[in-house]
Amino acid sequence: MPDGFRLPAEWEPQAGIAIAWPHAGTDWAARLAYVESAYVELAAAIARFEPLLVCVADAQVRDRARALLAAAGVAGNRLDFVEVDYDDTWLRDSGPLTLRDGDRFRLVDFRFTGWGGKFQGGRDDRLVGSLVERGAFVAAEHRRIDWALEGGAIESDGRGTLLTTWRCLHQRHPDMTRDAMTARLLDALGADRVLWLEHGYLQGDDTDAHIDTLARFAPDDAIVLQACDDPADPHHAELARMRAEIADLRTAADRPYRLHELPWPRAILDEGRRLAASYANYLVVDGGIIMPSYGDPADARAAAVVAAAHPGREVVGVDARELIRQNGSVHCLTMQLPRGLLA
């Protein structure tokens, strides 16, 4: 961390959570009423713990979101709306990665390519700059980096260690060596080292194995990971290999991480297509955890695992079955903003 800036851990104090409201111009259009209900549940759960910065495409979308949230009992003083242009609502990947050095902030704005060119993402690529222009943040350095990276592809322990997957970053940068990518990550994110996973994937995931669907840092040198205990499931062998990899990782002090293994939910299909249902895709907020649930018997066991990994936080489940139709979940839709950042 040569200049003092670092990427905080998600469990450090926050100013609020950013989301982008779905509308008819996004990929949610075909099931907009259903996903709006899911968004209301998600936003209401977050607002119990901290404020929301809600991106809206225009005044009409703002007024609809405000009315839906008010009807759900979300207080207006927990909401700050900002009108910006966006392609879709996955703010984990298009929103700012915020570094801090004491009271100074740096908004790291990587190039967003629609997950390696799979989808249109030009407006999402300009989102961070648009939020800066509209005064959403206090005086913060806005650093644009012409290199593709999504926020869901990395985990930070707040103390200089990043966790990521080779599958994802190699897809984004097939001509770069691992050493070159490591150097780029360390320089851009103020880190000391990168831990790479070779294994781990979920069917229905179009991100090329974002780490936030597979394994998450937790306080006190712990890692929460998605396991599969069904030998007949096609994920079983791959997630077992991932678990073995994680068990071999060492902290900066050369100790093994404490592992918290999440149970495996039953398969969820959408017209025969398996969806990426993962309990690892939870959001840490001040005093709580917002965890995806799937109407599955494993939901309660997953909540207990997450609570044990993040002691002192209330775990609140939100139904993510509508969200995963578009291949993402709770963490993918949200971006935490460190305390002191919001204007």
N, C-alpha and C positions, 0 to 999 in steps of 0.2 A: 504494500500500500504506500507507494513512494510519495504521493502528495496528500496523504491523510484521508482521502475519500474512500468509502467502503460501501458495499451493498449490504444493508441491514438484513437480519433474519426477519422472517415474517411475523414472529411473535414479539418483536420489539414494538414500543408504543406507536400508535397510528393517529393520524388526523382524520382519516375517513377512508371510505372505499369508493372507487370509481366503477360505474357500470354504464353501458350504453343501451338505451331503450329500443326494443325491436319495433319495426314498423313495416309497412307494406313494400318498401323498397329494399328490404333485406331478405335473406334466404328463409326467414321465418314466415314469409307471406302466406304460404299455403295453409298454415295452422296458427295464424296470428293470435286468435282469441285464446287458444289453448296455451300458447307460450307466454302470452301476457299474464295469464293466471299464475304460471310458474314463476315469472319474474316478480309478480306482486308478493308471492310467498318468500322468494329469495330476498327481496328488498326489505320486507317487513322483518325478517329474521335478522338481517344485518343492522337495521335501524334500532333494534333493541340494545345494541352495544355501542354504535358510533354513527356519525353522519354519513350521508351518501352524496357523492358528486355524480349527478345523473346527466349523461350526454344525451341530447335529443336532436333530431334532425331539423326540426322547425317548431314554430309556436303551437301548431296543431298537435304534434306528438307530445310536446311538453304539457299541454293542457290535459290531454288524455291520460298521460302517466300520472300527473298530479291528482286527477280525480280518482283514478283507480287506487292509488296509494292512500289517499285520504279515506276512501271507503273501507280500506283494510285497517284503518286506525293508525296509519303512520303520520306522525306529527309533521307539520310543514317545516318546523324549525330544524328537522333532521335532514332536510333535502335542499340541495343547491343545484339548480338546473343550468346547463350551459349548452347553447346551440352551436353545434359543429356538424361537419359533413363526415359521414363514415359509410363504408361498404357494408360492414356487418358488426356484430356486437361482442367479439372476442377480445376484450380489453386486456386480458392477460398477455396477449401476443402483440397487440398494436399500441397499448398504452405505455406510459413512461416507466423505465426502470430507474428508480431514484437512489442515487448515492448520497451519503451525507458525511460531513466532517464537522462535528459539533453542530453549530447553527447554520452551517452552509449546506446548500443542496446543489446537486448536479443531476439534471434530467438527461439520462442517456437514451438516445433516440436512434436505435438501430434501424436498418432498412427492413421493411416488411414486404415480403414477396408473395403473400397468399399461400404460405406453407410450401415454398419451393415451386411456385408457379401453378399450383393446382386450382386456385381461385383468383378472381379479380381482387386487387388490394391497393390500388393507387390512392384512393381517398383515405383508407386506413393508414397508409404509409405517411400521410401528412397530419395525422391526428394529433400527435404530441405538439407539433408546431402550432396547430390551430388552438389548442388549449392554452399554450403560452400566450399567443396573440390576444386571446379573450380574457386574459388576466386571472386564470383559474388558480395560479400559484403565487406565492411570495417571490421576491427576487431570487431567482435560481438560475444557475448556468444551464443553458440548453446546448447540449453537445450532440450534434448529428454525427453518426458513424455510418459510413457507406459500406456496411457489411451486414449480411442477413442473419438475424437472430430473433427468436421469439421468447418472451418472458417465461412461457411454460416449458421451455427447453432447459432451464437452469434452476438449480436450488442453491441457496446461500445459507451458511450457518451463522453469518454475521461476523465471523472471526477469521475470514480470509480463505475459507474452503468453499469451492463450488462443486456441484454434482451434476453430471449431464450424461447423455447417451451418445455413443459413437454413431448409431444408426441415423439419428436425426441430423447431427451437424455434418456428417459425411454427405448426406443427401443434399444439404444446402451448399456445401463447398467441396465437391468431389475432387477438385484438383489440389486441395490443400492437405498438407501432412498434419498429423495429430500434434506434433510439436508446434507447428505454425499456428494452428487453431488455439492451442493452449496459450501461447504467447499473446494472441489477440484478446482472448477472454481476460487474462490476467491484467493486461494494460487497460482495457476498457472498463473493467468492473472493480478495479482496486483490490484484486485478490492475490493470494500467495500460491495457491495450488488448485488444480482441477482433478477431480476423481471421475474417471470415465467408466461407464458400464457398457459391456458388449452385448448383453442379453436383456430381454424384456420387451414385450409388445402386447397390444390388445387388438383383437379383431374389431373393425369398425372405427379405428383411430386413424385419421388421415393426416396426423402431424408427424408421422415417422418416429413414433415412440418418444413423445415429450416426457420428460422425467416426472412432471407433476401428475401423471396418471399412474406412475409406477412406484416411486420412492420419494419420501420427503424427509428433510432434516427436522429434528425436534430438539428441544432444549436438552442440555447436559449430555452431549455426545450420543444422541439417539437417532435412529432412522426408522421411520414408519414405512413399511413396504406392503404392496399388494401381493398376496400369496394365492395359490390355487391348490386346494386340497382334494380335487376330483381327478383321479388318474385317467378317467375317460375323457376329460376335457382337453381340447387341442392346445390350451395354454399351459397345461401342467408342466411339461418338460422345460419349456422356455422360462417360465417363472421360477422353477426350481433352480435352474442355472443362474438366474439373476440373484436369487437368494444366496446362493453359494458365493457369488462375486461380492455381494454386499457384506457377507460374513467375513470375507478376507480383507476388506478395507480397514484402514487404520486412521485414527485421528491424528491431528498435528502433533500430539504428544505420544504417538506410536502405540495407542491402545485400541482394542477393537470397539466398534460402536455397539451400543445396546440396541437390540432389534425388537420392534413391535410389529408382528405379522397380522395383517388384516384378513378377515375371512373372505371367502369367495362367493359372490352372489350368483344366483341362478341365471342362466342365459336369458337375455331379453332380445327378442327378434322384432324387426320392423319389415313386414312383407318378405320374410325369409332372410333378411340381412341382420347379422348379429351386431348389436350395438355395444359401444365401449363403456360398460358399466364398471367403474372402479371407485372404491371407497377412498383411495389415496387422493382424489381430486377435491379435497376439502379446503376451506378458507379459514385462516387464523385471524381473529379480530380481537380487540381489547376485551379481555374477560371471557371470550367464548371461542367456539369452533362452529362454523357452518358446514355441515357434512351432508353430502348427497345420500339420499336414501332411495330405495327401489321397491318398496312394498314387499320386501324379502325377509324371511326369518333371520337372515344374517345381519340385518340392519342394526339390531340392538347389540349384537356382539361386536360389530365394527365400531359403534359408538363407544363401547367400553374400552376398546383398544386405543382409540384416539384420545379418550379422556386420560388413560394411564400415561400416554406419551406426552400429554400437555396438561400436567396437573394444575388444578385451580381454575380451569376454564370450563364453562358450561357448554356441553355439546348439544347443538340444535340441528335436527335433521330437516332437510327440505326435499320434497319429492323431485327427483331429477329425471324421471322417466321421459318427460316431454323434452327436456334439454338435450339428452343424449341422442335424440333423433338427428340432430345436426352435428353429432360426433364430439361434443364437448360437454362439460358439466360445470359445477359450481366454481371451482378455481379458475377454469378457463374464461369465464364470463366476467371476472372481477380483477381489480388491481388495487392493492393497498397503497396508501399514501402516507409516508412517515409523518409523525407528529411535528407540527410546525410548518409543513409545506403549503397547506391550503391558505389562500388569500382570505 
